[in-house]
Amino acid sequence: MPPQRIKIKIKKIVIQATDEQRPLTRLSPFWIHKSLSAAVGTLTSVKTLRSGTILAETSSKTYSDKLLNLSELAGVPVKAEPHRSLNTSKGVVRCAELKKMFS
């Protein structure tokens, strides 16, 4: 039986300006929202982080793909990438049968 592939759904994407002379913090929140809505569509959540980057949460793979391909936002060149830790989850799998095997 071949191994199963796990599909990772990227929901949280970080957008940051590539031009230091034109940071995203200088843009109006209303202008950012309007530009994101025009480029992608309706997003679940949009937040400005202390670092000056934007954290956008999507509800579908289509919106995530559009955001990841985004190169400009409101006339500012940007780079979008998946958030490093918010798109993952950690856990422990417990199984009583396996516990008996290693005792």
FILO-988934 format. One record per residue (C-alpha): residue number from 1; residue in three letters; x, y, z. Coordinates in steps of 0.05 Angstrom, whole numbers, plus 5000, padded with zeros to 4 digits. Layout:
% residues N
ATOM num residu east north   up
ATOM NUM    Ala    X     Y    Z
...
***
This chain:
% residues 103
ATOM num residu east north   up
ATOM   1    Met 5000  5000 5000
ATOM   2    Pro 5031  5067 4979
ATOM   3    Pro 5039  5121 5032
ATOM   4    Gln 4984  5172 5036
ATOM   5    Arg 4999  5244 5020
ATOM   6    Ile 4977  5295 5071
ATOM   7    Lys 4947  5357 5040
ATOM   8    Ile 4968  5420 5075
ATOM   9    Lys 4919  5476 5072
ATOM  10    Ile 4953  5543 5078
ATOM  11    Lys 4905  5590 5112
ATOM  12    Lys 4949  5643 5144
ATOM  13    Ile 4994  5684 5099
ATOM  14    Val 5043  5739 5117
ATOM  15    Ile 5050  5798 5070
ATOM  16    Gln 5110  5844 5075
ATOM  17    Ala 5137  5902 5034
ATOM  18    Thr 5200  5889 4994
ATOM  19    Asp 5216  5963 4987
ATOM  20    Glu 5241  5992 5053
ATOM  21    Gln 5226  6063 5029
ATOM  22    Arg 5152  6046 5023
ATOM  23    Pro 5130  6005 5083
ATOM  24    Leu 5060  5979 5091
ATOM  25    Thr 5052  6016 5157
ATOM  26    Arg 5045  6081 5119
ATOM  27    Leu 4983  6057 5083
ATOM  28    Ser 4913  6068 5110
ATOM  29    Pro 4880  6005 5138
ATOM  30    Phe 4820  6020 5094
ATOM  31    Trp 4864  6024 5032
ATOM  32    Ile 4898  5958 5050
ATOM  33    His 4830  5924 5059
ATOM  34    Lys 4804  5952 4993
ATOM  35    Ser 4867  5931 4955
ATOM  36    Leu 4865  5860 4984
ATOM  37    Ser 4791  5853 4969
ATOM  38    Ala 4803  5875 4897
ATOM  39    Ala 4863  5829 4887
ATOM  40    Val 4838  5766 4923
ATOM  41    Gly 4766  5771 4946
ATOM  42    Thr 4735  5766 5014
ATOM  43    Leu 4785  5745 5068
ATOM  44    Thr 4768  5715 5136
ATOM  45    Ser 4815  5761 5175
ATOM  46    Val 4866  5815 5161
ATOM  47    Lys 4912  5841 5216
ATOM  48    Thr 4972  5888 5218
ATOM  49    Leu 5027  5859 5261
ATOM  50    Arg 5076  5900 5304
ATOM  51    Ser 5132  5884 5255
ATOM  52    Gly 5094  5923 5201
ATOM  53    Thr 5074  5861 5162
ATOM  54    Ile 5002  5840 5147
ATOM  55    Leu 4973  5773 5169
ATOM  56    Ala 4917  5751 5124
ATOM  57    Glu 4873  5690 5137
ATOM  58    Thr 4836  5657 5078
ATOM  59    Ser 4780  5607 5075
ATOM  60    Ser 4797  5573 5010
ATOM  61    Lys 4856  5547 4971
ATOM  62    Thr 4839  5593 4913
ATOM  63    Tyr 4846  5655 4956
ATOM  64    Ser 4911  5628 4987
ATOM  65    Asp 4941  5617 4918
ATOM  66    Lys 4921  5687 4896
ATOM  67    Leu 4953  5717 4958
ATOM  68    Leu 5017  5677 4950
ATOM  69    Asn 5024  5702 4879
ATOM  70    Leu 5012  5775 4900
ATOM  71    Ser 5069  5821 4879
ATOM  72    Glu 5039  5889 4892
ATOM  73    Leu 4990  5917 4943
ATOM  74    Ala 4963  5988 4935
ATOM  75    Gly 5023  6007 4892
ATOM  76    Val 5074  5978 4942
ATOM  77    Pro 5116  5919 4920
ATOM  78    Val 5104  5861 4968
ATOM  79    Lys 5124  5789 4982
ATOM  80    Ala 5073  5739 5009
ATOM  81    Glu 5091  5674 5043
ATOM  82    Pro 5057  5624 5089
ATOM  83    His 5063  5638 5163
ATOM  84    Arg 5117  5593 5193
ATOM  85    Ser 5080  5568 5254
ATOM  86    Leu 5006  5584 5248
ATOM  87    Asn 4994  5536 5190
ATOM  88    Thr 5019  5475 5229
ATOM  89    Ser 4996  5436 5289
ATOM  90    Lys 5032  5390 5336
ATOM  91    Gly 5003  5333 5374
ATOM  92    Val 5015  5267 5409
ATOM  93    Val 4982  5204 5385
ATOM  94    Arg 4966  5157 5441
ATOM  95    Cys 4946  5085 5432
ATOM  96    Ala 4936  5036 5490
ATOM  97    Glu 4956  4976 5446
ATOM  98    Leu 5024  5007 5430
ATOM  99    Lys 5037  5023 5504
ATOM 100    Lys 5031  4949 5520
ATOM 101    Met 5083  4931 5466
ATOM 102    Phe 5138  4973 5496
ATOM 103    Ser 5128  4955 5569
***
